[in-house]
Every structure is written in C-alpha cells, then in structure tokens.
Amino acid sequence: MRLHNKFHLLTVGFMLAACSAPSLAEPEGADPQPEAEAAEAPAAEEEPSEAEPTEAEPAKPEPEDLFSDGRDALFKGQYAKAIELLTKAVDADKTKTGYRLHLARAYRYAGKDDEAAGQLEGILKTSPDHVDAGQALAEIYSAAEKWQDVVRVLEPLLKYRHDYPTYHMLAEAQYNLDDHEKARKHYEEALKLNPQSASDHYALGNIYLSGNFFALAAGSYQSALRLGLDSPVLRYKLGSAYFNLRNYFGRISARQVASGAAGEINDRWYLIEPVPGRKDVFRCAPEASAVYQIAKAVADGIEDRPDIHVLRATIYLNARRYAKAYEMFTDIGPTVPDEDKALFYYYHAQAAFGTGQYDRYLELLGEAIKLDAAAYEATLVDAYLKVADQHNQAGKLQKYIEFLALAVSESPQTASLHLKLGYAHEEAQQYEKAIAQWRMVLDLEPDHPQRMKLLNLIDKYRSS
C-alpha cells in the first residue's frame, strides 16, 4: 500500500515538472513554439483594427423627403424654412415641376414676387402647357399691372384649358391695354363660366358703354347691382346708359310720400314734382330711369361735378320739362369749366327755346358758336328757322319773314330757304320780293320740282 502511494506522488510530480520547466532540447530565450502562438491567437483578435471606422456617417435626405418637409413648412406659414427645404429639393431634382411650383408659392407668400416669377417662368420654359404655373405667374404680373406680360403668359394657355381665372385675368389685362374688343370677348366667356361675378358684369358694362351699346351696358350694370355691387359711379354710368336710351323718367306713376320733396330719392322712387291738389302725392320715376340713377349717385356721395348737374338738367330738357331744365341750367352756369361751356350754352339755349324765350335762345346759341364755331355754327340756320316757325304759328308774319331772311343770309345757296321766304313775302303781299326769291330758286335749281308752278307765279304777279 505504501509503495503504491509513493509511486502515485512521483508520477504527479513529474507531470508538474513537465508543464513548468523549460524544454531541455531548447535554449532559454528561444521563440515560443507554434502551438503557443496558436494558443495566444484568440487574444490578439479581440484588439480593434485601425482600418475600420469608429462611427457611421448619416445618409443624405431624399429629394422627396425635402419636398414633403418643405411643403409642410409652407402650409404652416414657415416661409423661410419652406424656401430653404424646397430649394434643396429643386437642386436635387430639377425635373420635378411640382417642386418648383411649391417653391414659387413659398416665395410669393414670403412677399418675394420677383423670385416667385423667376421660378414660374422657368417652369413654363420647360413645360409650356403648365396652366397652374401660368395662372400663378399671371396673378403676379396682374398685381404689378404688367398687362403685356399677363397677355403674353395667358394667351398661349387658352388651347390647354378654358377656365374662369384665365379668361378673367386676360380680359382685365386687355381692357387696361385699351384692346376693348378682345376684352369684351373674354369677359363674355368668363361670365359664361362664372355668371355670379359682379365685378365682371361691371367691367363688361363699361366696355359696352364706351362702344355705345347702351342697352347691353344697362343690362350689365343691372346684373352687377343685383349681385351686390353698388357704388355712386356705377349708378352714374347706369344713368348715362338710360339717358342714351332716351329712358329719361321711365314709367311715371303717382305715389303718396309723406314729408317728401321734389328732386329727392324715396326708397325705389325719384320724386319729380308734387301732384297739384293732392296732399303728399308726387309724380315719381322708377329705378329703371336715368333721372333716378343720377339722383341716386348724387345722394350716395358721388363727387360733386358740374357735368353731373348738367346731365340732370339735360334729362329734364329732353323730357320736355323746359321750365325746370332752364332753371337748373341757370343755377349751374357759373360752375361750368371753360372747356365745357360751349356744350353747356347749347343745352341752355334749347331750354330757353322750350320756354318761349326766343331772343335768349339765339343769344345763348351765339355764345356756343363763339366758343366752338366748328361744332355749332351749322346749327344757326336751323335755329333761325325754328324761331321763324314759332312766330308763324303765333300769327306774327313780319317776325316770320325777319327770321327767314336771317336764315337765308346764313345759307344763301339753299334753294329751299329762298322758296320759303318767297311764299312768306307772297302771304304779306310783297310780290316783288316774292318774285325775286322764286327766281333765285330757279337760278340755283333750274330743274326744281316746282319749276312750272314758280314760273306761273312769277308771270302772274309780274303781270299784275
């Protein structure tokens, strides 16, 4: 038993010595065996390699992500941020017109119209059929009153889309460029697509009025009023249209109006004059009349101008209310500017004639002729004839002859005047003077239709 235990201890001791003592076959300090290197290799692999990066670089954002973020910023009102993001999106992908369109919107919301216009012009260069970009660009040019640019941008787009904004902006630009015919056509097209546009009805009415299409102008102004657009100027223009349609007082009716006065507006009626013998009853003109609309313009505060008062007086004149017209012309005379006095005197003269003031009529007409002979001198002959006829109707033969002679002196080569004066002398039994006038008729017109009659009259009175 002891021998066995000693043997076991020796064996263990030899094994321990073999593991710890250096090999007898190798000198001290020699390189370790390959097995030892292999055993140590796993420890070497745990050290970091110098060739590998220590941190990962961030990935660049995609253009679509930039656009999405920029669009969100735009609609949040963050315009500077939107411009920054959308600019990056455009730079990353210049083929996307949607990116540029939103960038233009961001510029415009930020008050940078020039930059917005630059983006939109760029879109149209590459995509001439881009209607949304064209309309946005036209809005910028319209706001800046660059009417030629509006037309340049919008006219080519009509072949791609017929919609209200295009027709409206194009019509407005052409109107401001005085191309009223094209403006009229485009306003008419715009109103087919949007008949509720009061401003377009008003603008179209202005075009009709300037072209003397008075019934169409009145219809357009009425539509504007019906749709809620009302102003003293609109009323004045509607009154002018009615005036030129000779709708001076419309269908007059008698209405009871407590505490009213002639010349006032009462609701939808213009009070012309009180009805004699009936308390608080007036003759009234309706809304659809020139006198109502002009009075309404004045009541609503239109600029106090002499031409408006002249128009009101002229309405009374043409409605043959001569006494009131003459009174109104007399009152406003001192306020009429020099450049309008000739026409004013002409109208004032007509009112004087209507009241039977014939000398005053010719006096006022003479003032008009002094100021504008080219326009009014030709009316003098007719004026003498009118006065002559009035005297003839009144049985004043000598006055009749006097004014006929004045007419002849103004137009000595008019055979009809000599003929008329000849018959007047015959009626006054002034036969020699009558024969002289009839001979002048035949001298001026040898083949006059009354030739034989006149020859017989000449022979008759010459013989006697």
Secondary structure, DSSP 4 states (H G I P E B T S, - for coil): -HHHHHHHHHHHHHHHHHHHSPPTTS-TTPPPPHHHHHHHHHHHHTSPPTTS-SSPPPPPPPHHHHHHHHHHHHHTT-HHHHHHHHHHHHHH-TT-HHHHHHHHHHHHHTT-HHHHHHHHHHHHHH-TT-HHHHHHHHHHHHHTT-HHHHHHHHGGGGGT---HHHHHHHHHHHHHTT-HHHHHHHHHHHHHH-TT-HHHHHHHHHHHHHTT-HHHHHHHHHHHHHTT---HHHHHHHHHHHHHTT-SS-S-EEEE-TT--TT-EETTEEEEEEPTTSTTEEEEEESSSHHHHHHHHHHTT----HHHHHHHHHHHHHTT-HHHHHHHHHHHGGGS-GGGHHHHHHHHHHHHHHTT-HHHHHHHHHHHHHH-HHHHTTHHHHHHHHHHHHHHHTT-HHHHHHHHHHHHHHSTT-HHHHHHHHHHHHHTT-HHHHHHHHHHHHHH-TT-TTHHHHHHHHHHHHH-
